């Protein structure tokens, strides 16, 4: 895995973790408003999109399926618990 790929993975995982942490903190005070949820998602989205900005347009388009997969995998790992409990590695 190249250094660029590792950095992209790190940024995506961190964005997902930060998004879920922010949601959990907001939810402790009660229901999360639509506006607060949009803000949480926007902050996570911004980090991911900024990490793709240096790539040419065609390469960003080619990376999209991998980015979506990594976002979903990071989300599931965090929701499942520390280290992705229940996931055979």
FENPE-V548154 format. One record per backbone hydrogen bond with DSSP energy under -1.0 kcal/mol. NH is the residue of the N-H (numbers start at 1). CO is the residue of the C=O. E is the energy in kcal/mol with one decimal. If there is no record, write none. Layout:
NH:CO:E, NH:CO:E
//
This chain:
6:2:-2.4, 7:3:-2.4, 8:4:-2.4, 9:5:-2.5, 10:6:-2.4, 11:7:-2.5, 12:8:-2.4, 13:9:-2.7, 14:10:-2.5, 15:11:-2.4, 16:12:-2.3, 17:13:-2.6, 18:14:-2.8, 19:15:-2.3, 20:16:-2.6, 21:17:-2.6, 22:18:-2.6, 23:19:-2.3, 24:20:-2.6, 25:21:-2.4, 26:22:-2.4, 27:23:-2.8, 28:24:-1.2, 29:26:-1.1, 30:27:-1.1, 37:33:-2.5, 38:34:-2.5, 39:35:-1.9, 40:36:-2.3, 41:37:-2.5, 42:38:-2.6, 43:39:-2.2, 44:40:-1.8, 45:41:-3.0, 46:42:-2.7, 47:43:-1.4, 48:44:-1.5, 49:45:-2.9, 50:46:-2.5, 51:47:-1.6, 55:52:-1.6, 60:56:-2.4, 61:57:-2.3, 62:58:-2.0, 63:59:-1.9, 64:60:-1.1, 67:63:-2.4, 68:64:-2.7, 69:65:-2.2, 70:66:-2.5, 71:67:-2.6, 72:68:-2.4, 73:69:-2.7, 74:70:-2.6, 75:71:-2.2, 76:72:-2.5, 77:73:-2.6, 78:74:-2.2, 79:75:-2.7, 80:76:-2.8, 84:81:-2.3, 87:84:-1.8
//
